[in-house]
Amino acid sequence: MKTLHTLAATALAALTLAATTAQAQQPAVIFDMGGKFDKSFNEAAYRGVERWKAETGKNYLEFEISNDTQRAQAIRRMAERGASPIISVGFAQASALQQVAKDFPKTKFVIIDEKVNMPNVQAVVFKEHEGSFLIGALAALTSKSGKVGFVGGMDIPLIRKFQCGYEQGAKAANPKIDVQANMTGTTATAWNDPTRGGELAKAQFAKGVDVVFAAAGGTGVGVYQAAKDAGKLAIGVDSNQNHLQPGTMLSSMVKRVDVAVYNVLKEWQPGIKILGLAENGVEYAVDQHNAKLISPQVKAKVEAYKADIIAGKIKVADYMADNACKY
C-alpha cells in the first residue's frame, strides 16, 4: 500500500509539473492603476495583447491593480502560477517586478515604460521626445498667437522629457514662438487632477496661448475641457485622445504601447528595447476627428521633420539622458 501511495504521489507531482509547464506558455498582463479600460496607457496595452490573442488563438492571464500594495503580490502570484512572460504595464511596477524577478530566475518578465537591467527581464521604453518634437512643431505651425502651452502631470524627468521635445519642435518650426509650461504637482495625485489641469490651462490662455499640450494622465481631461470652453486647441497624450473633444483636439502624441506588448508576446528578448519614430513606437495622431484642423501644408512640414528625425538629420534632445534640456 505504501508503494502504491508513493506511486500515486509521484504521479500527482508529475501531473502538477506538466500542468505548470503547460501554463508556462501562457502569458500574463498586469494592468496598473486606472484599469485596462482607462482610454490611455493601460488600454493601449490591452489592445496589444488582444491582437496577439486574436492572431494566435491563445489566452492569457490578467490582473488590474487597484492600490499600490498589490503590485508585488500580483506579479508573484502570476509567477507562481507558471505564467511567462509576465508583462507589467507602467513604470510604477518596476521595483515590484525587480523583487519578484530575482526569486523566479527562469521566468520571463516584461516592464513597459521603465528600464530594468536583469537577465530575465525585457524592458521597453519610448522616445517620447521624438513624438513630442512633432507635436511641438504642429502646435507652433497651427498657432495664430505665436504662443503655445504645456501642462505636465507629476514633475518627474519623464515629463520633462515630453516638455523638452515639445519646446524644441515648436522652436524649430517658429524660432520666435513663446512656450508657456506648468507642472501640476510633485506627487502622484498630479496624474488625476482635472480641476487643477483646467486652471493651469486657463491661466495659459489668459497669457495668449492658443494651443496646449497636456502630458498629465487623467489631469489632461481638465485641460481639454478648458480648451473647448475657451475656443482653443489642445493636444492629447499616450493614447489617441482626439475623440474626447472633437474639433478641440489638434492631435495626440501617441505611445504605441499596443505595439510594444504585441511584439514582446511574439518574441521575448532580454534587455532594453527603445521605440521611437523609426520603430513606429511614437506618432502624432490624425483621424476623422482632427483631420480638418491640420492643413496639407502643415502636415507636409511635420512629415518632413519626422523624416529628418528618422534619418538622423535632426537630433531631438532627451532630457533624461543628462537631466537637462539641451538642444
C-alpha positions as CSV (number, residue, x, y, z in Angstrom):
1,M,0.0,0.0,0.0
2,K,2.9,2.3,0.8
3,T,4.4,1.6,-2.6
4,L,1.1,2.4,-4.3
5,H,0.7,5.5,-2.2
6,T,4.2,6.6,-3.2
7,L,3.5,5.9,-6.9
8,A,0.2,7.9,-6.7
9,A,2.0,10.8,-5.1
10,T,4.7,10.7,-7.7
11,A,2.1,10.7,-10.5
12,L,0.3,13.6,-9.0
13,A,3.5,15.5,-8.7
14,A,4.3,14.7,-12.4
15,L,0.8,15.9,-13.4
16,T,1.3,19.1,-11.4
17,L,4.7,19.7,-13.1
18,A,3.2,19.0,-16.5
19,A,0.4,21.5,-15.8
20,T,2.8,24.1,-14.7
21,T,5.0,23.5,-17.8
22,A,1.9,23.9,-20.0
23,Q,1.0,27.1,-18.1
24,A,4.5,28.5,-18.8
25,Q,3.4,29.1,-22.3
26,Q,0.5,31.3,-21.1
27,P,1.5,35.0,-20.7
28,A,0.1,37.3,-18.0
29,V,-0.6,41.0,-18.2
30,I,-0.8,43.2,-15.1
31,F,-2.5,46.5,-15.7
32,D,-1.7,49.3,-13.4
33,M,-3.9,51.9,-11.6
34,G,-6.7,53.1,-13.8
35,G,-7.5,49.7,-15.2
36,K,-7.4,48.2,-18.7
37,F,-10.2,50.5,-20.0
38,D,-8.6,53.8,-19.0
39,K,-8.7,55.2,-22.5
40,S,-5.0,55.7,-22.2
41,F,-1.8,53.8,-21.3
42,N,-3.4,50.6,-19.9
43,E,-6.0,50.3,-22.6
44,A,-3.2,50.5,-25.3
45,A,-1.6,47.5,-23.6
46,Y,-4.9,45.7,-23.6
47,R,-5.3,46.3,-27.4
48,G,-1.8,44.8,-27.9
49,V,-2.5,41.6,-26.0
50,E,-5.9,41.2,-27.6
51,R,-4.4,41.5,-31.0
52,W,-1.9,38.7,-30.1
53,K,-4.8,36.6,-28.7
54,A,-6.9,37.1,-32.0
55,E,-3.9,36.1,-34.1
56,T,-2.7,33.1,-32.1
57,G,-6.0,31.8,-30.6
58,K,-4.2,31.6,-27.3
59,N,-5.4,33.0,-24.0
60,Y,-3.7,35.0,-21.2
61,L,-3.9,35.7,-17.5
62,E,-4.6,39.3,-16.3
63,F,-4.9,41.4,-13.2
64,E,-5.8,45.0,-12.6
65,I,-4.0,46.8,-9.8
66,S,-6.3,48.9,-7.6
67,N,-3.8,50.0,-5.0
68,D,0.0,50.3,-4.6
69,T,0.4,47.4,-2.3
70,Q,-0.9,44.9,-4.8
71,R,1.9,45.2,-7.4
72,A,4.5,42.8,-6.0
73,Q,1.8,40.3,-4.8
74,A,0.1,40.2,-8.3
75,I,3.4,39.7,-10.1
76,R,4.5,37.0,-7.7
77,R,1.1,35.2,-7.9
78,M,1.4,35.1,-11.7
79,A,5.0,33.7,-11.4
80,E,3.8,31.0,-9.0
81,R,1.1,30.0,-11.5
82,G,3.8,29.4,-14.1
83,A,2.8,32.3,-16.4
84,S,5.5,33.6,-18.8
85,P,6.2,36.2,-19.9
86,I,4.6,38.3,-17.2
87,I,4.0,41.8,-18.5
88,S,3.9,44.7,-16.1
89,V,2.3,47.8,-17.6
90,G,3.8,51.1,-16.4
91,F,6.9,52.4,-14.8
92,A,5.3,52.2,-11.3
93,Q,5.6,48.4,-11.3
94,A,9.4,48.4,-11.9
95,S,10.5,48.0,-8.2
96,A,7.9,45.2,-7.6
97,L,9.0,43.4,-10.7
98,Q,12.6,43.5,-9.7
99,Q,11.8,41.9,-6.4
100,V,9.9,39.0,-7.9
101,A,12.2,38.5,-10.9
102,K,15.1,37.7,-8.5
103,D,13.1,34.9,-7.0
104,F,12.0,33.4,-10.3
105,P,15.1,33.5,-12.5
106,K,13.7,31.1,-15.1
107,T,10.5,33.1,-15.6
108,K,10.4,35.7,-18.3
109,F,9.3,39.2,-17.3
110,V,8.5,42.4,-19.1
111,I,8.3,46.0,-17.9
112,I,6.7,48.7,-20.1
113,D,7.9,52.3,-19.7
114,E,10.9,51.7,-17.5
115,K,14.5,50.4,-17.8
116,V,15.3,47.3,-15.7
117,N,18.6,45.5,-16.3
118,M,18.1,41.9,-15.3
119,P,18.8,38.7,-17.3
120,N,15.2,37.5,-17.3
121,V,13.6,40.9,-18.0
122,Q,12.8,42.7,-21.2
123,A,12.2,46.4,-20.7
124,V,10.5,48.5,-23.3
125,V,10.8,52.3,-23.3
126,F,9.9,55.0,-25.7
127,K,11.5,58.1,-27.3
128,E,8.7,60.4,-26.1
129,H,10.9,63.3,-27.0
130,E,10.7,62.5,-30.7
131,G,6.9,62.3,-30.8
132,S,6.8,65.5,-28.7
133,F,9.0,67.3,-31.2
134,L,6.5,66.6,-33.9
135,I,3.6,67.8,-31.7
136,G,5.5,70.9,-30.8
137,A,6.1,71.7,-34.5
138,L,2.4,71.1,-35.2
139,A,1.4,73.4,-32.4
140,A,3.7,76.2,-33.5
141,L,2.7,75.9,-37.1
142,T,-1.0,76.0,-36.2
143,S,-0.8,78.7,-33.5
144,K,-2.2,82.1,-34.6
145,S,-1.0,84.0,-31.4
146,G,2.6,82.7,-31.5
147,K,2.2,81.3,-28.0
148,V,1.8,77.6,-27.2
149,G,1.5,75.9,-23.8
150,F,2.4,72.7,-22.0
151,V,0.8,71.2,-18.9
152,G,2.7,68.3,-17.3
153,G,1.5,65.9,-14.7
154,M,3.9,65.0,-11.9
155,D,7.1,66.9,-12.1
156,I,9.5,64.0,-12.9
157,P,12.3,63.6,-15.6
158,L,9.9,61.6,-17.9
159,I,7.5,64.5,-18.1
160,R,10.4,67.0,-18.6
161,K,11.4,64.7,-21.5
162,F,8.0,65.4,-23.1
163,Q,8.3,69.1,-22.4
164,C,11.8,69.5,-23.8
165,G,10.9,67.7,-27.1
166,Y,7.8,69.8,-27.4
167,E,9.7,73.0,-26.9
168,Q,12.4,72.0,-29.4
169,G,9.9,71.1,-32.1
170,A,7.9,74.3,-31.5
171,K,11.1,76.5,-31.8
172,A,12.3,74.5,-34.9
173,A,9.0,75.5,-36.6
174,N,9.0,79.0,-35.3
175,P,12.1,80.4,-33.6
176,K,10.1,83.3,-32.1
177,I,7.4,81.0,-30.5
178,D,6.6,81.6,-26.8
179,V,6.3,78.4,-24.9
180,Q,4.5,78.5,-21.6
181,A,4.9,75.5,-19.3
182,N,3.5,74.3,-16.0
183,M,3.6,71.1,-13.9
184,T,0.5,70.0,-12.0
185,G,2.3,68.8,-8.9
186,T,5.1,66.8,-7.3
187,T,3.1,63.8,-6.0
188,A,1.2,61.0,-7.7
189,T,-2.1,62.9,-7.3
190,A,-0.9,65.2,-10.2
191,W,-1.9,62.4,-12.6
192,N,-5.6,62.7,-11.7
193,D,-6.4,66.3,-11.0
194,P,-8.6,67.6,-13.9
195,T,-9.6,70.7,-11.9
196,R,-6.0,71.8,-11.5
197,G,-5.3,70.9,-15.1
198,G,-8.1,73.2,-16.2
199,E,-6.9,76.0,-14.0
200,L,-3.4,75.8,-15.4
201,A,-4.7,75.8,-19.0
202,K,-7.0,78.8,-18.3
203,A,-4.0,80.7,-16.9
204,Q,-2.0,80.0,-20.0
205,F,-4.9,81.0,-22.3
206,A,-5.1,84.3,-20.4
207,K,-1.5,84.9,-21.4
208,G,-2.3,84.4,-25.1
209,V,-1.7,80.7,-25.5
210,D,-4.0,79.2,-28.2
211,V,-2.6,75.6,-28.3
212,V,-1.8,73.5,-25.2
213,F,-0.2,70.0,-24.9
214,A,-1.1,68.0,-21.8
215,A,1.2,65.2,-20.7
216,A,-0.6,64.7,-17.5
217,G,-2.6,61.5,-17.4
218,G,-6.2,62.0,-16.2
219,T,-5.4,65.6,-15.4
220,G,-5.4,66.2,-19.1
221,V,-9.2,65.8,-19.3
222,G,-9.5,69.1,-17.4
223,V,-7.1,70.7,-19.9
224,Y,-9.1,69.6,-22.9
225,Q,-12.4,70.8,-21.3
226,A,-10.8,74.2,-20.6
227,A,-9.6,74.4,-24.2
228,K,-13.1,73.6,-25.5
229,D,-14.7,76.2,-23.3
230,A,-12.2,78.8,-24.3
231,G,-12.3,78.0,-28.0
232,K,-8.6,77.0,-28.0
233,L,-6.8,73.9,-29.2
234,A,-5.5,71.0,-27.1
235,I,-3.2,68.0,-27.7
236,G,-3.7,64.6,-26.1
237,V,-1.1,62.1,-24.9
238,D,-0.2,58.4,-24.8
239,S,-3.4,57.0,-26.5
240,N,-5.2,58.7,-29.4
241,Q,-7.5,61.1,-27.4
242,N,-8.8,63.0,-30.4
243,H,-12.3,61.7,-29.9
244,L,-12.6,63.1,-26.4
245,Q,-13.2,66.7,-27.6
246,P,-13.7,66.6,-31.4
247,G,-12.9,69.9,-33.0
248,T,-10.8,71.0,-30.0
249,M,-8.1,68.2,-30.1
250,L,-5.5,69.3,-32.6
251,S,-3.8,65.9,-32.2
252,S,-2.4,63.4,-29.7
253,M,1.1,62.3,-29.1
254,V,0.6,58.5,-29.1
255,K,2.9,56.0,-27.5
256,R,2.4,52.6,-29.2
257,V,2.2,50.6,-26.0
258,D,-0.1,48.2,-28.0
259,V,2.8,47.5,-30.5
260,A,5.2,47.0,-27.6
261,V,3.1,44.5,-25.9
262,Y,2.2,42.7,-29.1
263,N,5.9,42.4,-30.1
264,V,7.1,41.0,-26.7
265,L,4.4,38.4,-26.9
266,K,5.5,37.4,-30.4
267,E,9.2,37.4,-29.4
268,W,10.5,37.9,-25.9
269,Q,14.2,39.0,-25.7
270,P,16.0,40.1,-22.5
271,G,17.4,43.6,-22.4
272,I,16.2,47.1,-23.1
273,K,14.3,47.9,-26.3
274,I,13.7,51.5,-27.2
275,L,10.9,52.5,-29.6
276,G,10.9,55.8,-31.4
277,L,9.6,57.2,-34.7
278,A,11.7,54.8,-36.8
279,E,10.2,51.8,-35.0
280,N,6.6,53.2,-35.0
281,G,6.8,53.5,-31.3
282,V,5.6,57.1,-31.1
283,E,3.5,59.1,-33.5
284,Y,1.1,62.1,-33.8
285,A,-2.5,61.0,-34.5
286,V,-4.5,62.2,-37.5
287,D,-8.0,60.8,-37.9
288,Q,-11.6,61.9,-38.7
289,H,-11.8,63.9,-35.5
290,N,-8.9,66.3,-36.3
291,A,-8.1,66.0,-40.0
292,K,-9.8,69.3,-40.8
293,L,-7.7,71.1,-38.2
294,I,-4.4,70.3,-39.9
295,S,-3.8,71.8,-43.3
296,P,-2.0,69.9,-46.0
297,Q,0.9,72.4,-45.8
298,V,1.3,72.0,-42.1
299,K,1.1,68.2,-42.3
300,A,3.7,68.2,-45.1
301,K,6.1,70.2,-42.8
302,V,5.6,67.9,-39.8
303,E,6.1,64.8,-42.0
304,A,9.4,66.4,-43.3
305,Y,10.5,66.8,-39.6
306,K,9.6,63.2,-39.0
307,A,11.7,62.0,-42.0
308,D,14.7,64.1,-40.8
309,I,14.5,62.7,-37.3
310,I,14.3,59.1,-38.6
311,A,17.2,59.8,-40.9
312,G,19.3,61.3,-38.1
313,K,19.4,64.8,-39.6
314,I,17.6,66.2,-36.6
315,K,18.7,65.1,-33.1
316,V,16.0,65.6,-30.6
317,A,17.2,66.4,-27.0
318,D,16.5,63.7,-24.5
319,Y,16.0,65.3,-21.1
320,M,16.6,62.0,-19.3
321,A,20.0,61.5,-20.9
322,D,21.6,64.2,-18.8
323,N,18.8,65.7,-16.7
324,A,18.8,68.9,-18.8
325,C,17.0,70.3,-21.9
326,K,19.9,71.0,-24.3
327,Y,19.2,71.5,-28.0
